Amino acid sequence: MAALATALRTPVRAEFAVGAEAALAHAAPAAPMPVLVCWEHSGIPRLIQALGADQVPGTPATWPDRHDLVWMFTRRQGRWSFRELP
């Protein structure tokens, strides 16, 4: 994350920890867009639920045992969409 943030000239916010998914879900939409969240696998389903994006078609119920994926959620006019990117 640090190298990417440096390349993009953007700060890294690290005040949220696993278990604080509701607080992160509240803060992320208020931040300048786009927002990239790097999160512990076990907490990703809770974060998605806290965002209100857990019923988006195509969203997996659990994070796969991989570290090379990005789940992209986009919200437009109050509706979420989902894409999985390698």
N, C-alpha and C positions, 0 to 999 in steps of 0.2 A: 504494500500500500504506500509506503513512504516514497519509493522510487516513482510510482505513478503520480502521486500527489505533487512531487517536485517537478516532474515533466509537465504537468498540467497547471503548475503554479497555483495550486489550491490547497487550503489547509486540511489537515486530518483532524477530525473530531473524535476523541477517544473517551468521552465521558460516559458512554453507555456500555454496560456489561451484560453478559448473558443473564437473563432474568428480568432485564429492563426493556423487554420488547415493546411493551405498551408505551413507555416514554419515548423510545426511538420512533415508533409508529406515529406519535404525535409530532415529534420534531422534524422528521424527514420531509413531509409535505410542505412545511413552512420554510425550508432551506432553499437557497438558490438551486435551480434545476440545471442539469440532471444531478441526481444523488446516487452515489455508488455506496452500497453497504456491504462490507466484508464481515461475515458473521459466523459464529460457531454452528456447525451443521445441526446439532441437536436443537438449537433455538430458532432455526429458520421457519419451521411450520408455525411456531407461536408468533413470530414477527409477521408472517403473511396473514395470519388470522387477525392480529391486532390492526393491521392496515385495512382489514375488511376485504382482502383480495383472495381469500381462501376458496371461494366458490367460482372463481374464474375458470372457464372451460380450458382444459389442457394442463392445469396446474397439478403437478404430482403431489400426492399426499405426504411423501417424505423426500428428503434430499438424498439422492443416490450417493453411494460410497465412491465419489469422484471429486477431484479438486481442479478440474479443467472446464467447469461450466459456469455460465452466468445466467441467472434467471432475471429476465427483464420484464418488469411490470410497468405499464404506461397507463396513466389515468387521464382521460379526456372527457370533459362534460360529465363528470361524476361516475364514469364507467371504467373499469380496469380491463386491460388486455394483458396477455402473457406470451412471452417467447423464451425458448431455451436456446442459448447461444454457446457453441463450443469454444 
